[in-house]
Amino acid sequence: MGRALSGLRYPSRVHIFSRRRVGGLVVALLTLFLAACHSGSSATSSPSPTTTQFVPTASASASDSASASASTHPSITPSTTLDGISVTGDLGKLPTVKIPAPWGIDKTQSKTLIQGTGDAVTATSMIEVNYWGANGYTGKVFDESFSANKPISYAVSGFISGFQTGVIGQKVGSRVLIGITGPDGYDSNGGNSNIGIEVGDCLVFLVDIISVSATGPTGTAVTPPAGLPTVSSDLKAPIITIDTKATPPSALTVQPLIKGAGKAVTAASTVRVDYAEYAWSTGKLVKQTYGYSPLDGALSATIPGWQAGLVGQTVGSRVLLIVPPAQAYPSGNPRIDVKTGETMVYVVDILFSYEA
């Protein structure tokens, strides 16, 4: 199934993401239509972030590993809880974390320090988080995002398996302490020498969950003016009805149908969307993500009509776009049976947005 984004853009901080996951998304998106032509010290608050920040991405096979014994270090008796790690500080602020290094954990686990009340993270969510991370064996902090006030946003499925275990089920507004075993971290990749992690080292993360992707449009209904194509009220499988005998508008038409209360999309945003695309002349569906999987990608990689029409729209919104040929497929698109001069009609649900 073709999709309305021709490329995928991730931030530069990709150390904690799965190469397999990112690679698979890139390969999938290449099939889409072209858019526009060992110490015992305790760890405390970390120093300023490095130029290229660490993000907990997985090795090629880390997601297949089962949680196992904490460490290959013979001097460590793995802890069965996270109780020996102390955390102080307010939500959203750089924490002070003390680890009784050398430290390990018998199985990957998490502890909710502050309970949020927002939406829960799922295995298919995208999330925005602030994080602090340290090597449990050495007690050394390898990175944190609080000092620079630069949260990270990624698909949960792209993180190392231990990080996924720690955040899934947690709610927006929560502060979570996560202990990750070597097998659920970097053991299968031979450690991560760039940040001082060896095979058998356990990881400690402190994570503040800022936001999570929506599962559908939510907000205030907007009554569109007469004369536009109509969209069914089904939130999970909308249908566009077009009067094919009518003359399509010559200019880009942007009509919110549901106004969400989330973050506004910018020209620099990477977005997660569900959408359906129709050809005006036939009134037929060309392609859609509803019933499949939402699409993640850089707004700048989409057709010009999306780039112009979605900027300023907010997460949670459902938007109707009528896109003239010059801002859609000026020469048509035979791969999806769109002829030259075709006006395209979209319903787009904005589920998440962030800037790299």
C-alpha positions in Angstrom: 0.0 0.0 0.0 1.4 3.4 -1.0 1.6 6.2 1.5 1.8 9.9 1.5 5.3 10.3 2.9 8.3 9.6 0.8 11.0 9.6 3.4 11.7 9.1 7.1 13.8 11.5 9.2 15.0 10.7 12.6 17.0 12.9 14.9 20.8 12.4 15.1 20.7 10.9 18.6 20.1 7.3 17.5 22.3 5.1 19.8 19.4 3.5 21.6 17.3 2.7 18.6 17.0 -0.6 16.9 18.9 -0.7 13.6 16.6 -3.3 12.4 13.5 -1.2 13.2 14.9 2.0 11.6 16.2 0.1 8.6 12.9 -1.6 8.1 11.0 1.7 8.1 13.4 3.2 5.7 13.0 0.3 3.3 9.3 0.4 3.6 9.1 4.1 2.9 11.3 3.8 -0.2 8.3 2.1 -1.8 6.1 5.1 -1.2 5.4 7.7 -3.8 7.8 10.6 -4.3 6.5 13.6 -2.6 7.8 16.6 -4.5 9.7 15.3 -7.5 34.5 0.0 36.5 34.7 2.1 39.7 32.6 2.0 42.9 31.5 5.6 42.8 27.9 6.7 43.0 26.3 8.4 40.1 24.9 11.9 40.6 23.5 14.6 38.3 25.4 14.4 35.0 27.5 17.1 33.3 26.2 18.9 30.3 25.0 16.7 27.4 27.5 15.6 24.8 27.4 17.1 21.3 25.9 13.9 20.0 23.5 12.7 22.6 22.9 9.1 23.5 19.4 7.8 22.9 18.5 4.2 24.0 18.3 2.4 20.6 18.6 -1.3 20.3 21.1 -3.5 18.6 20.0 -5.6 15.6 19.0 -8.5 17.8 18.4 -7.0 21.3 14.7 -7.1 21.0 14.8 -10.9 20.6 16.7 -11.4 23.9 15.0 -12.6 27.0 15.6 -10.9 30.3 18.3 -12.9 32.0 20.9 -12.6 34.8 22.0 -9.1 35.3 25.7 -9.3 34.8 28.8 -11.2 33.8 30.8 -9.4 36.5 31.5 -12.1 39.1 31.9 -9.5 41.9 28.2 -8.4 41.7 25.3 -10.1 43.4 22.4 -8.8 41.3 19.8 -6.8 43.1 16.2 -8.1 42.9 14.7 -4.5 43.2 15.4 -0.9 42.4 15.2 0.1 46.1 18.9 0.7 46.5 18.9 3.5 43.9 17.8 6.9 45.3 16.3 9.7 43.2 15.5 13.3 44.2 14.3 16.2 42.2 11.1 17.6 40.7 9.4 16.3 37.6 10.8 17.9 34.5 14.0 19.0 36.3 17.4 17.3 36.2 17.3 14.6 38.9 19.9 13.6 41.4 20.4 9.9 41.1 22.7 7.8 43.4 23.6 4.3 42.4 25.4 1.9 44.8 27.9 1.0 42.0 29.1 -1.6 41.1 25.4 -2.5 40.7 23.3 -4.9 38.7 19.7 -6.2 38.5 18.5 -9.7 38.2 15.7 -8.8 35.7 14.6 -5.7 33.8 12.1 -3.8 35.8 10.7 -0.4 36.4 9.5 1.7 39.4 7.0 4.5 39.1 8.3 7.4 41.2 5.7 10.0 40.2 2.4 8.7 38.9 1.0 10.6 35.9 -2.6 10.8 34.9 -2.4 11.1 31.1 -2.7 8.5 28.4 -0.7 5.3 28.8 2.2 4.3 26.6 1.7 1.2 24.4 4.0 -0.9 22.3 2.9 1.0 19.2 3.1 4.5 20.6 5.4 7.3 19.8 6.6 9.1 22.9 8.3 12.3 24.0 10.5 11.9 27.1 13.3 13.5 29.1 15.8 11.0 30.3 18.9 10.4 32.4 21.0 7.3 31.9 23.9 5.7 33.7 26.0 2.5 33.6 25.0 0.6 36.8 28.4 -1.2 37.0 30.6 1.9 36.8 28.1 4.3 38.2 29.0 6.7 35.4 26.3 8.9 33.6 26.5 8.6 29.9 24.0 11.2 29.0 20.8 13.2 29.9 18.4 15.5 28.1 17.3 17.7 31.0 20.1 20.2 31.1 19.7 21.3 27.5 15.9 21.0 27.7 15.9 18.8 24.6 13.5 15.9 25.1 13.6 13.1 22.6 10.7 11.7 20.6 10.7 8.2 19.0 8.6 5.2 18.4 8.6 2.9 21.4 9.3 -0.1 19.1 12.6 1.4 18.2 14.1 1.4 21.7 16.2 -1.3 23.3 13.9 -4.0 24.7 14.6 -3.1 28.3 13.6 0.6 27.7 10.4 -0.6 26.1 9.6 -2.8 29.1 10.1 0.2 31.4 7.9 2.7 29.6 5.0 0.5 28.2 2.0 0.9 30.5 3.3 4.2 32.1 1.2 7.3 31.8 2.0 10.8 30.6 3.2 12.9 33.5 5.0 10.0 35.2 8.6 9.8 36.3 9.9 6.2 36.0 13.1 4.6 37.2 14.2 1.7 35.0 16.9 -1.0 35.6 17.9 -2.9 32.5 19.9 -6.1 32.3 22.7 -6.6 29.9 20.7 -9.0 27.6 17.9 -6.4 27.4 20.4 -3.7 26.7 23.6 -4.0 24.6 25.0 -7.5 25.2 23.9 -8.8 21.9 25.7 -6.0 20.2 28.9 -6.5 22.1 28.2 -3.6 24.4 28.4 0.1 23.4 32.0 1.3 23.6 31.0 4.8 22.6 29.4 5.4 25.9 31.5 3.1 28.1 29.1 0.1 28.2 30.6 -3.4 28.2 28.9 -6.8 27.8 27.2 -7.6 31.1 26.8 -4.0 32.2 23.3 -3.1 33.5 21.7 0.3 32.7 19.8 2.7 34.8 17.4 5.2 33.3 15.3 7.9 34.9 12.5 8.9 32.5 9.9 11.7 32.5 7.1 10.9 30.1 6.0 14.2 28.5 3.6 13.1 25.8 2.3 10.0 23.8 0.8 9.7 20.4 -2.9 9.8 20.0 -4.7 6.7 18.7 -7.2 8.8 16.8 -8.6 12.3 16.4 -9.9 13.9 19.6 -11.1 17.4 20.2 -13.8 19.8 19.2 -15.9 19.1 16.1 -15.9 21.8 13.4 -18.8 22.3 11.0 -17.4 22.7 7.5 -18.9 25.0 4.9 -21.3 23.6 2.3 -20.0 22.5 -1.0 -17.0 20.5 0.2 -16.5 16.8 0.0 -18.0 15.1 3.1 -16.3 12.8 5.5 -18.1 10.2 7.5 -18.1 10.5 11.2 -16.4 7.1 11.7 -13.2 7.9 13.6 -11.5 4.6 12.8 -12.5 4.3 9.1 -13.6 7.6 7.6 -15.0 7.7 4.1 -14.8 10.7 1.8 -17.8 11.3 -0.5 -17.1 13.6 -3.5 -19.4 15.2 -6.0 -17.4 14.2 -9.0 -19.5 16.4 -11.4 -18.6 19.5 -9.5 -15.6 21.6 -10.4 -12.8 21.1 -7.9 -11.3 24.3 -6.2 -8.2 25.6 -8.0 -6.5 26.6 -4.7 -5.4 24.4 -1.8 -8.4 24.0 0.6 -7.7 23.2 4.3 -10.7 22.5 6.4 -10.3 21.2 10.0 -13.1 18.7 10.9 -12.0 18.1 14.5 -9.7 20.6 16.2 -7.3 18.9 18.6 -5.7 20.5 21.6 -2.2 19.1 21.1 1.1 20.6 19.8 1.0 22.5 16.5 2.7 21.0 13.5 5.6 23.1 12.1 7.5 22.9 8.8 10.3 21.1 10.7 8.0 18.5 12.3 8.2 14.8 12.0 4.6 13.6 12.3 2.6 10.4 12.8 -0.7 10.4 10.8 -3.5 8.3 9.7 -4.9 9.3 6.3 -7.0 8.4 3.3 -6.5 9.7 -0.2 -9.1 10.0 -2.9 -9.1 11.1 -6.6 -11.6 13.9 -7.2 -12.4 12.8 -10.8 -13.4 9.3 -9.8 -14.4 9.7 -6.2 -12.4 6.5 -5.5 -10.1 5.7 -2.7 -6.4 5.6 -3.9 -4.8 4.5 -0.6 -5.2 4.7 3.2 -3.5 3.8 6.5 -6.8 3.2 8.3 -7.0 -0.5 9.3 -3.2 -0.8 8.8 -0.6 1.2 10.6 -0.1 5.0 11.0 2.6 6.6 9.0 5.7 8.3 10.6 7.9 10.7 8.7 9.2 14.2 8.1 6.5 16.7 6.9 9.2 18.1 4.6 9.1 14.8 2.7 5.5 15.0 1.8 3.7 16.5 -1.2 3.6 20.3 -1.2 -0.1 20.4 -0.4 0.5 18.6 2.9 3.5 20.8 3.7 1.4 23.9 3.2 -1.9 22.5 4.6 -0.8 20.8 7.8 1.5 23.4 9.2 -0.3 25.0 12.2 -2.7 22.2 12.6 -2.6 20.5 16.0 -2.2 17.0 17.3 -5.6 15.4 17.8 -7.0 17.1 14.7 -8.8 15.6 11.7 -8.2 17.8 8.6 -9.8 17.7 5.1 -7.3 18.7 2.4 -8.3 19.4 -1.2 -5.0 19.6 -3.1 -4.8 20.9 -6.7 -2.5 19.0 -9.2 0.4 21.3 -8.9 0.7 20.7 -5.1 0.0 16.9 -5.4 1.2 15.1 -8.5 1.9 17.6 -11.3 2.7 14.8 -13.8 0.3 12.2 -12.3 1.4 9.1 -10.5 1.0 5.9 -12.5 2.1 3.8 -9.6 -1.1 4.5 -7.8 -3.2 5.1 -11.0 -3.4 8.9 -10.6 -3.6 10.8 -13.9 -2.0 14.1 -14.9 -4.1 17.0 -13.7 -5.9 15.1 -10.9 -7.1 17.0 -7.8 -6.5 14.9 -4.7 -8.7 14.8 -1.6 -7.4 13.7 1.8 -8.6 13.2 5.3 -5.7 13.4 7.7 -5.6 12.6 11.4 -2.6 14.1 13.2 -1.5 11.7 15.9 1.9 13.1 17.0 4.3 15.8 16.1 7.8 16.7 17.1 10.9 18.6 15.9 14.2 16.8 15.7 
